[in-house]
Amino acid sequence: MTQLTEQVQAHPPAGTGRTLPAARAAAVVAGAAAAGLALLGLAAVVLLLWVVSPFPDSGLGGALHIGAGLWLLAQGADLVRDGTLSGVPAPIGLTPLLLTALPAWLLHRGVASAVVNSTHRSAGWVLCGYLGVAAPVTVYAAGGPVRVDVLSAALYVPLFAAAVTAVGAWTGSGRPTLERYVPWGADAAVALRVGAIATGILVGGGALVGGASLAWHGGAAGRAVGQISASPAGQAALLLLCVLLVPNLAVWSAAYALGPGFAVGAGTVAPYGVSGRPLLPRFPLLAALPGVGGHAVGWAALAVPAVAVAVVAFCCVRAELGMSRTAAVAAGASGVCGLAFALLAAAAGGPMGVDALATFGPSGWLCGAAATAWPLAAAVPTATVASWVRTVRSPAG
């Protein structure tokens, strides 16, 4: 008994008064480590490219500033390039979505681990540790030829970190279902799941459309690589950037398939045609853009949201909820799909300069409205009628 008492005193249970400061400190360290690892990973890649570059534009300090700026850009902050030919600062706000995966994954793991080993309140301390690193990095990256816009960093980085922290806390808590909190949680869970599936189909279908267009224009994309940089290091950096922008290409192509399309500067690319497209920089992914005018292939891309509609209807009917509940779940799934895709569309675009390069990517609210309208107009009535037919034909009916 004495030995057991000594062990308990040496290792008291988590959440007690004695271990609370230690648990908080561990959570803060976990958040700082998540931020630091992501920052070091990006900085290491930038430094590697800087070392192998035959004609670097800046010294070691400039490379470190770019690494810090990319880390903040991955979380939604805007960068500003001052050294332009016109003398007007050019904003850079188009975030490579694949770049966002690294800080999101590390922070999610840190929060989930802290919640599992302590309590759900430790998630807030992990967030504090993460933002404790983000604040000085923002101050450091506020200078240099490519600097971070402090206001955008102060707004979007905490929002990004808070959203990832919330998901990590939910994961660490065992992914509790909505049935534990609201009486209609089971139906809401089905709507969330079906809406997520529909969003995945839109993005996956967009990846197929964008990949097919890029393959069709593969010659132009390959020539663009050689025209931008002749050195192997520059071409490697360019190809790495293209890989990081692949999720953006998928979201842009899905917006194209939904109907609203996306903006490329002063022009618009949509299934009904391409209009007003300005002279764009030579960039491999931009070679996948269709020519000016309408294209039959553009209308064929509408098959992507049609498949998403069919899947929403099928999943809602398969849940066997009854006619009224099926209609409500299908409508809820439509809303979830619209909201999710609106966030993706807003995150996938941004400015790449001024004037003709001020707007790149899809409109969040237009794409969200289209992603909601497609299943709301087609999947809801289809699922409702199918559920009614199933009820009438069932033995109980």
C-alpha positions in Angstrom: 0.0 0.0 0.0 2.8 2.4 0.8 4.5 1.7 -2.5 1.2 2.4 -4.4 0.7 5.7 -2.5 4.2 6.8 -3.4 3.6 6.0 -7.1 0.4 8.0 -7.1 2.1 10.9 -5.4 4.9 10.7 -7.9 2.5 10.5 -10.9 -0.8 12.1 -9.9 -3.7 11.8 -12.3 -4.0 14.3 -15.1 -6.2 17.4 -14.3 -5.3 17.6 -10.6 -4.0 20.8 -9.1 -0.4 19.6 -8.9 -0.2 18.6 -12.6 -2.3 21.4 -14.0 0.6 23.8 -14.6 2.7 21.0 -16.1 -0.1 20.0 -18.4 -0.6 23.6 -19.5 3.1 24.0 -20.1 3.2 20.8 -22.1 0.3 21.9 -24.2 1.9 25.3 -24.9 5.1 23.5 -25.9 3.1 21.2 -28.2 1.6 24.2 -30.0 5.0 26.0 -30.3 6.5 22.8 -31.6 3.8 22.4 -34.3 4.4 25.9 -35.5 8.1 25.6 -35.4 8.3 22.3 -37.2 6.1 23.6 -40.1 8.2 26.8 -40.2 11.5 24.9 -40.2 10.2 22.6 -42.9 9.3 25.4 -45.3 12.5 27.3 -44.4 14.6 24.3 -45.2 13.1 23.9 -48.7 13.6 27.6 -49.4 17.2 27.5 -48.2 17.9 24.4 -50.2 16.7 26.1 -53.4 18.6 29.2 -52.4 21.9 27.2 -52.0 21.6 25.4 -55.3 20.5 28.5 -57.2 23.3 29.7 -59.5 22.1 33.4 -59.3 20.3 34.0 -56.1 18.4 37.3 -55.9 19.0 37.8 -52.2 21.2 36.7 -49.3 20.5 34.4 -46.5 18.3 36.9 -44.7 16.1 37.3 -47.8 15.7 33.5 -48.1 14.7 33.3 -44.4 12.2 36.1 -44.9 10.7 34.2 -47.8 10.4 31.0 -45.8 8.6 32.9 -43.0 6.4 34.6 -45.5 5.4 31.3 -47.1 4.5 29.9 -43.7 2.2 32.8 -43.1 0.9 32.6 -46.7 0.0 29.0 -46.1 -2.4 30.1 -43.3 -4.2 32.8 -45.3 -2.0 35.9 -44.9 -1.2 38.0 -47.9 2.3 38.9 -49.1 3.3 42.2 -50.7 6.1 42.6 -53.2 7.6 46.1 -53.2 10.2 45.8 -55.9 8.0 46.1 -58.9 8.8 47.9 -62.2 5.9 50.3 -61.7 6.8 51.1 -58.1 3.3 50.1 -56.9 3.4 47.3 -54.3 1.9 44.1 -55.7 -0.1 41.9 -53.3 0.3 38.1 -53.5 -2.7 36.4 -51.9 -3.1 33.2 -53.8 -2.3 30.4 -51.3 -1.1 27.0 -52.5 -3.6 24.8 -50.8 -1.1 21.9 -50.5 1.2 24.2 -48.6 -1.5 24.6 -46.0 -1.5 20.9 -45.3 1.7 20.8 -43.3 0.9 23.4 -40.6 -2.7 22.1 -40.4 -1.6 18.5 -39.9 1.1 19.3 -37.3 -1.3 21.5 -35.3 -4.1 19.0 -35.5 -1.8 16.3 -34.2 -0.6 18.4 -31.4 -4.0 19.4 -30.3 -5.4 15.8 -30.5 -2.5 14.4 -28.5 -2.8 17.1 -25.8 -6.5 16.4 -25.5 -6.0 12.7 -25.2 -3.3 13.0 -22.6 -5.1 15.7 -20.6 -8.5 17.4 -21.0 -10.2 19.3 -23.8 -9.2 22.6 -22.2 -5.6 21.9 -23.1 -6.5 22.6 -26.7 -6.7 26.3 -25.9 -3.1 26.2 -24.5 -1.9 24.5 -27.6 -3.4 27.3 -29.6 -1.7 29.8 -27.4 1.7 28.2 -28.0 1.1 28.1 -31.7 0.1 31.8 -31.9 3.0 32.6 -29.6 5.3 31.6 -32.4 3.1 33.2 -35.1 3.3 36.6 -33.5 7.1 37.1 -33.7 7.3 35.4 -37.1 4.8 38.0 -38.4 6.9 40.8 -37.0 10.0 39.3 -38.6 8.4 38.8 -42.0 6.9 42.3 -42.0 10.1 43.6 -43.7 12.0 42.8 -46.8 11.3 43.0 -50.5 8.6 40.4 -50.1 6.9 41.1 -46.9 3.8 39.9 -45.1 0.7 42.1 -44.8 0.4 42.4 -41.0 -3.3 43.0 -40.9 -4.1 40.0 -43.0 -1.8 37.9 -40.9 -3.4 39.1 -37.7 -6.8 38.2 -39.0 -6.4 35.0 -40.9 -3.6 33.1 -39.0 -5.6 33.0 -35.7 -8.7 32.0 -37.6 -6.8 29.2 -39.4 -5.3 28.0 -36.1 -8.6 28.2 -34.2 -10.4 26.1 -36.9 -7.7 23.5 -36.9 -7.6 23.5 -33.1 -11.3 22.9 -33.0 -11.0 19.9 -35.3 -8.1 18.5 -33.3 -10.0 18.8 -30.1 -12.9 16.9 -31.6 -10.5 14.2 -32.8 -8.8 14.0 -29.4 -12.2 13.7 -27.7 -12.9 10.5 -29.6 -14.9 12.2 -32.4 -18.2 12.4 -30.4 -21.4 12.2 -32.5 -24.1 14.9 -32.6 -26.6 12.5 -31.1 -25.0 13.2 -27.7 -25.9 16.9 -27.9 -29.1 17.4 -29.9 -32.2 15.1 -30.5 -31.9 15.5 -34.3 -28.2 14.8 -34.2 -28.4 11.5 -36.2 -30.0 13.2 -39.2 -27.5 16.1 -38.9 -24.7 13.6 -38.9 -26.0 12.0 -42.1 -26.4 15.4 -43.8 -22.8 16.3 -42.8 -21.4 13.1 -44.1 -23.4 13.2 -47.4 -22.4 16.9 -47.9 -18.8 16.1 -47.4 -19.0 13.2 -49.9 -20.6 15.6 -52.5 -17.9 18.1 -51.9 -15.2 15.5 -52.4 -16.8 14.4 -55.6 -16.8 18.0 -56.9 -13.2 18.5 -56.0 -12.2 15.0 -57.4 -14.1 15.6 -60.6 -12.5 19.0 -60.9 -9.1 17.4 -60.6 -10.0 15.1 -63.5 -11.2 18.0 -65.6 -8.1 20.1 -64.8 -5.7 17.2 -65.3 -7.3 16.4 -68.7 -7.0 20.0 -69.8 -3.4 20.2 -68.6 -2.5 17.0 -70.4 -4.2 18.3 -73.6 -2.0 21.4 -73.4 1.1 19.6 -72.2 3.3 21.0 -74.9 2.5 24.6 -74.0 3.0 23.8 -70.3 6.4 22.2 -70.9 7.5 25.2 -73.0 6.5 27.5 -70.2 8.8 25.8 -67.8 11.8 26.3 -70.1 10.9 29.9 -70.8 10.6 30.9 -67.2 13.9 29.4 -66.1 16.8 27.8 -67.9 18.6 26.5 -64.7 17.7 23.1 -63.2 17.3 24.7 -59.8 14.8 27.2 -61.1 12.9 24.6 -63.0 12.8 22.4 -59.9 11.4 25.3 -57.9 8.8 26.0 -60.6 7.7 22.4 -60.7 7.5 22.3 -56.9 5.2 25.3 -57.0 3.0 23.6 -59.6 2.7 20.6 -57.4 1.7 22.8 -54.4 -1.0 24.4 -56.6 -2.6 21.1 -57.8 -5.4 21.3 -55.2 -6.1 24.9 -56.4 -6.3 23.6 -59.9 -8.9 21.0 -58.8 -11.0 23.6 -57.0 -10.8 26.0 -60.0 -11.8 23.2 -62.3 -14.7 22.2 -60.0 -15.9 25.9 -60.0 -15.7 25.7 -63.8 -17.8 22.6 -63.9 -20.4 24.0 -61.5 -21.1 26.9 -63.8 -19.7 30.1 -62.2 -16.2 29.5 -63.4 -13.3 31.5 -62.2 -11.6 34.8 -62.9 -8.1 35.2 -64.4 -7.4 38.9 -64.0 -10.0 40.8 -65.9 -11.3 37.7 -67.8 -13.7 34.9 -66.9 -13.4 31.2 -67.6 -16.7 29.4 -67.5 -18.4 26.5 -69.4 -20.4 29.0 -71.5 -17.2 30.5 -72.8 -14.0 32.5 -72.0 -14.3 36.2 -72.2 -12.0 39.2 -71.7 -8.9 37.1 -70.8 -5.9 39.4 -70.5 -2.3 38.6 -71.4 -1.3 36.2 -68.6 2.2 35.4 -67.3 3.9 32.3 -68.7 3.1 29.7 -66.1 2.7 25.9 -66.7 -0.7 25.6 -65.0 -2.1 28.6 -66.8 -1.4 26.8 -70.1 -4.4 24.5 -69.3 -6.9 27.4 -69.7 -9.2 27.1 -72.7 -9.1 29.6 -75.6 -11.4 32.5 -75.9 -15.0 31.5 -76.9 -17.3 28.6 -76.1 -16.3 24.9 -76.0 -18.3 21.7 -76.1 -15.9 20.3 -73.6 -17.0 23.0 -71.2 -20.5 21.8 -71.2 -19.4 18.2 -70.8 -17.8 19.2 -67.5 -21.3 19.8 -66.1 -21.3 16.0 -65.6 -19.3 16.5 -62.5 -22.0 18.3 -60.4 -24.6 15.9 -62.0 -22.7 12.9 -60.4 -22.5 14.8 -57.1 -26.3 15.3 -57.3 -26.9 11.6 -58.0 -24.7 10.5 -55.1 -26.5 12.9 -52.7 -29.9 11.5 -53.7 -28.6 7.9 -53.5 -27.1 8.3 -50.0 -30.1 10.0 -48.6 -32.5 7.3 -49.9 -30.2 4.6 -48.7 -30.4 6.0 -45.1 -34.1 4.9 -45.0 -35.2 7.9 -43.0 -38.7 8.3 -44.3 -40.0 10.9 -46.8 -39.9 14.1 -44.7 -36.6 13.3 -43.0 -35.0 12.3 -46.3 -36.0 15.7 -47.8 -34.6 17.5 -44.7 -31.4 15.6 -44.8 -30.9 16.1 -48.5 -31.5 19.9 -48.1 -29.0 19.9 -45.2 -26.5 18.0 -47.3 -26.9 20.6 -50.0 -26.2 23.4 -47.6 -23.1 21.6 -46.2 -21.8 21.0 -49.7 -22.4 24.7 -50.6 -20.7 26.0 -47.4 -17.7 23.7 -47.7 -17.1 24.4 -51.4 -17.5 28.2 -50.8 -14.7 28.0 -48.2 -12.5 26.0 -50.6 -13.2 28.4 -53.5 -12.4 31.5 -51.3 -9.2 29.8 -50.1 -8.1 28.7 -53.6 -8.0 32.2 -55.1 -6.5 35.6 -54.4 -4.6 38.4 -56.1 -1.3 38.0 -57.9 -0.6 41.6 -58.5 -2.4 44.8 -59.4 -4.6 45.8 -62.4 -5.1 42.8 -64.6 -3.6 40.4 -62.0 -5.7 41.6 -59.1 -8.3 38.8 -59.2 -7.5 35.2 -59.6 -9.7 32.2 -58.8 -13.3 31.5 -58.2 -15.8 33.6 -56.3 -16.6 32.0 -52.9 -20.2 33.1 -52.7 -21.0 32.3 -56.3 -19.5 28.8 -56.1 -21.2 28.2 -52.8 -24.5 29.2 -54.2 -24.0 26.9 -57.2 -22.8 24.0 -55.1 -26.0 24.4 -52.9 -28.4 24.9 -55.8 -27.4 21.8 -57.8 -28.3 19.2 -55.2 -31.1 21.4 -53.7 -32.9 21.6 -57.1 -32.3 18.0 -58.2 -31.3 15.7 -55.3 -33.9 16.9 -52.8 -37.0 16.1 -55.0 -35.4 13.0 -56.4 -34.6 11.6 -53.0 -38.0 12.6 -51.6 -39.9 10.8 -54.4 -37.6 7.8 -54.2 -38.1 7.6 -50.4 -41.9 7.9 -50.9 -41.9 5.1 -53.5 -39.8 2.9 -51.1 -42.3 3.5 -48.3 -45.3 2.7 -50.4 -43.7 -0.5 -51.7 -42.4 -1.7 -48.3 -44.4 -4.4 -46.5 -45.1 -2.0 -43.7 -46.7 0.4 -46.1 
